[in-house]
């Protein structure tokens, strides 16, 4: 389907700026140009930080911040079709999934507005010790300062919303660098924030060479926090380079799911088929490794494989499409290589494992050893493994057996099995009787181990973007 090419400028200090250099944004499905964005570098990044610092000299009261956030949610609702279409065009995300993302961004802004209104410190019970007698103490929550934000390609709207909305709720100005492949949704969101009455400098958006912009955000001491969502390879290096900055990382996963013998197998099979291949598996919590207790293994496959084969591949602009392209050719080649490595390593491809035109067919791999890349690295493609396990112990050990720890899932009808998994799975979130791809935007969301060091969700992000200042009054 033909799309209209958009031209977008950078936002610095409330002005839409052109630098003379442009970056083309191409559809991952058709290769057509869907937009072009003016390109920023180190100079523009410094100017953006100046503007953010200047803006924060005149704090915005909480009620105004909340009103702006509510208005952005309203704009997202009114312009839903345009917003979803922008996500779909630039990311190649099927419209079904793009619509969900657009609605979720409304929810992110709505929750952030609530947080803006209730941002407060707490009383300290001073007479609880002899030393504190005769004193009154409380804390104030202060915005941490200018926030740098770097976001990935796969949720080009809602993951940007998870950076911008809590920062504004916390009273912080932002310098945002969205992914170069998908900057249009972020710039559209910036337009909606401006229309919602955000004063100049509170949001600045730059698109350009990642390391050039990233270096300034990391090295400039006026940027007090950097909130990064993306790959571990980039994220942990940024954190290492700025030990004094609050560097908040939301990184990858190789998401496991355990299906216990006693589970509702039909509902598990349905949830797995829907959540291993949505957006071609390019979600950090896409189902990747399924461990089924041996007595239920055949029953599970009988229900799972036909559902996978029913998924509709095709043009992401088509409202009926379930699975579209991966982001680019490099990603496609890498995923196909990993499938070949699995085959060569003795695993069996039960369905998929090849291209349908330019698209990777949803691929299910059985008997995949833990050393294979599809088992221990993040595939970020429409591929999952299904292994039979002898016991819950073995399943938990395998699920924990990678360097990642974002979210994991278990299907069981036994309370004690669910609670045991909740205790023993080493992940930031354990989801019971639902795919671990599940996320509602108010949840504390984030990982342990290599998957990150923070929690997003407006209430949690606001806390991380504020400092507590203690006030003690001698009575
Ligand atoms: P990526 O390659 O790490 O890129 C993420 C962002 O970092 C992009 O804006 C990129 O800019 C920028 N970047 C790259 N190199 C940089 C550098 N040296 N300095 C500063 N910034 C730099 O990740 P991706 O491929 O876009 O996203 C996929 C990854 O994100 C997966 O691992 C996925 O699991 C993870 N993810 C995690 C979560 C979560 O919440 N935990 C959510 C979604 C995705 P350019 O685009 O300009 O290169």
Boltz pocket constraint, residues with backbone or C-beta under 6 A from the ligand:
constraints:
  - pocket:
      binder: B
      contacts: [[A, 150], [A, 151], [A, 152], [A, 153], [A, 154], [A, 155], [A, 159], [A, 177], [A, 178], [A, 179], [A, 180], [A, 181], [A, 208], [A, 209], [A, 210], [A, 211], [A, 213], [A, 214], [A, 215], [A, 229], [A, 230], [A, 231], [A, 232], [A, 234], [A, 235], [A, 250], [A, 251], [A, 252], [A, 253], [A, 283], [A, 284], [A, 285], [A, 378], [A, 380], [A, 406], [A, 446], [A, 451], [A, 452]]
      max_distance: 6.0
